Amino acid sequence: MSGFWRLMLFGKGPREAALPGRDLRIDAIRGLILLIIFVNHMPGNVVSGWMPYNYGFSDAADIFVLLAGVSAAFAYGRLIDQRGMLVGSLKVGARIWTLYIAHLALFVLVCGIIATAIVRTQNSLYMEAINIQPFFSDTPAAVINALGLTYQPYYLDILPLYIVLLALFPLIYVAARTSPLPTVIFSLAIWQVATHFGLNLPNHPGEAGWFFNPFAWQVIFVLGVVLGRLALVGATVPRLVLLDLLAAGVLVFAAAVKLSTSNFLAGVPVLGEWVDGLQIGIDKTNLAVVRVVHLLALAWLVLRYLRPGAALLRSRIGGGLAVIGRHSLEVFCAGIVLAIAGQIILAETSFVLWVQLLVNFAGITILAGLGMFLSWYKTLTARAAGAPREQPVAA
C-alpha cells in the first residue's frame, strides 16, 4: 500500500507537518480562477462563452473553494500542529475578521456603484440585476441582515461562505490529521442529509437560503483540507493509469454533454433521462454530485501531470498568474467591483463587441497590475522591516 493511501485510510504520519516550499500550482491556478470569476460575472459577455464552465460540470467557484481548503491547511495547519488549537484558532479568527470587514466594505461599495448608475442612467433595473432592491426599500433591515451575513446580493455570496468554512477549519483540520477517511465520509453524510432535507442558512428577504449552501459546499472545502494535510506530511500521488483514464473520461463526457445541442444518449433507458437533466441544469446551490465528480477528476489530473516545478508555472504567464493568486482577497474584491461596473458599461453600450473586448482586457490588466503592485509593496515592506535599525548616538 502506497504512502498516499496509507495516510488517507489510517491518518498515520508526523503530528507536526513539515514546512513545504511554496506550491506554485496553487498560486497560478488561483490567479487564473480569479480572472475567470471576473469574466463570468458579466452576463452576456462574449468572452464568458469561452470560459471553462461551458465545457464541464464544475466551474471556477468549485475550484476556488477546493483551493481555499488546501491553502488553509498550508497557512494554519502547521501552526495548529506546533502551537496548539488555541493559537491556531486565534490566527484563523484574525483572518475571518479581515474577510468580514472586506465583505462589508464590498457590500457598501457595490450599493454605491449601483445607486450612482441608477441616478446617471435612470434605469432602476440595475437594482434587480444585483438584487440590492431590499437595501433601498428597507435600508435598516438590509444593513442588519448584511451584518449578520443573512442578506447577500448577487456576486457577494462567496466571501460569507468562506467565512463560515474557515470558522470550522480548526476542527476540520484536527479531524483530518487524525482520521482523514472518516472525516471525508462524515462530510459527505452532512452534504447528502442537507440536500435531502433542504437544510440551508437563511438569506433575507424571502424564503431562499444561501446561494452557496454551506452544508453542501463544506464537502469541497473538507476535501481541500485533507489534500493539504496529505501534502504537508509529504504524501505523493500514486501512479494509477486506470484512474487517469477514468478521470479523463469524466472530463470528455462532461464536455460532450455541455457542448452537445441534442441528447446524444436519447432513447437509452435511464442514461438518456440523466443526460437530459444535465443539459437542463446542474444544481449549484446544493452541489450536484456530478460537480464533485468532475472537480475530483480535474484535481487528480492536475496532481498527476502538473508538477510543482513545471516549466509552465515558471513561464511569464504562469508567474503572472501566481502573482495574482498570492493576493486572492484583494484581487477578488477588485474583480467584483470591476465586473459590476463592466456590466453597467456593457448594458449602456448595447453590448457592442469591441466594448466587450475592451472591458475584459482592461479588467484583466487592472487585476494583474494590482497583483504585481501588492507583491512589490510586500517585498518593499519586508526589506524595510529587515533593515538594521540605526544605533542611537551616545550623549
WOZISUL-V76795 format. One record per helix or strand of 3 or more residues. SS is the DSSP state (~ for helix, > for strand). FROM is the first residue (numbers start at 1). LEN is the number of residues. Records with the same first field share a line. If there is no record, write none. Layout:
BEGIN
SS = FROM-LEN + FROM-LEN
END
This chain:
BEGIN
~ = 3-8 + 24-17 + 46-5 + 52-3 + 60-62 + 125-6 + 133-5 + 139-9 + 158-10 + 169-10 + 180-18 + 214-19 + 241-19 + 271-10 + 289-17 + 311-4 + 316-10 + 328-21 + 353-34
END
